[in-house]
Amino acid sequence: MPKAPRTHIVYRCYDASGWLLYIGLTNSLTQRKWHHRQNSFWWPQLFWMTTEEHPDRESGTYAERMAILNEDPLYNVVRHLPPIPWETPCPR
């Protein structure tokens, strides 16, 4: 029996005052939260998290990128965002 496709989740992390701390993308929110708990200095500030599901990695990646650029979370590093495949210029 084939596995059901995994959804991809864009998540937003906020502090108690409503400041947007971080925006991320994952297909396993449980594992990603564990990783942040172990490695993200901002994790103790987390008060609540919102999520939105996307049917595939491409749409999730696009939504995450647009959210980071438009919402300006405090702790995302946007200097080195990899290009989305369909944004890569075609050779002429």
N, C-alpha and C positions, 0 to 999 in steps of 0.2 A: 504494500500500500504506500503510495507516495506521500511524503510529508507535506503538510500545508505550508504555503509560503509564509515566511516570517514578515511581520510588519516591522517597520522602522519607526522609531519614536524620537521626535524632537522634544526635548525637555528643557524647561526653564527653572532655574533655582533662584529663590528670593530670600532676602533676610526679613526680620520681623518688622522692619520699617517699610517694606515694599520695594527696596532697591533690588534691581535685577543683577544677580551676581554672575550667572553663567548660563550659557545656552549650549546644549550638546545634542548629539545624535547617537542612537544605539539601537541594536536589535535585541538587547537583553538589559532591561533597566535594572534588574536585580544585581547583575554582575557589575554594571557601570556604577551604581551607587556604592557597592562595596569598594570598587577601585577609588572613587572619589574620597570615601571615608578614610582610606589608607594613605592617599597621596595628595589630596588637594588642601592647601592651607586654609582655603575659605570655607571648607565643609562645616566647621563648628558654627559659622554664621547662618547656615541654612535654617530657614523657618518653614518654608513650604515650597512645593514643586508642582508645576503644571506639566501636562503631557499632551501631545497631539500625535496621532498615528498616521503613517504614510504607507501606501501599499508596496513601495519598493525603495531601494537605496537611492536611486536617482532623484525621485521626488523629495525624499527626506533630506538629501544633501542640499538640494536647491532651497528648500524651506529653512534649513538650518543657516545656510549662508546668508539668505536675505534677512533672517531674523537678527543675526549677529551684526550685519552692516546697518540695519535700520534701527535696532533697539539699543545698541551700544552697551552690552553688559560689562560690568566692572572688570571681570577677570578673564575674559576670552582674549586670546592672542590672535589677531586677525592679519598680522603681517605676512604670515606664511601659509595662507589658505591655498590648497592645491586647486588647480583649475578643474572645473566640472567638465567632463569629456566633451559635451556638446558646446562648450564655450571656447574650446581650443581652436584657434584659427586653422583653416584648411590650407595646405600648401598650394601655391598658385603655379 
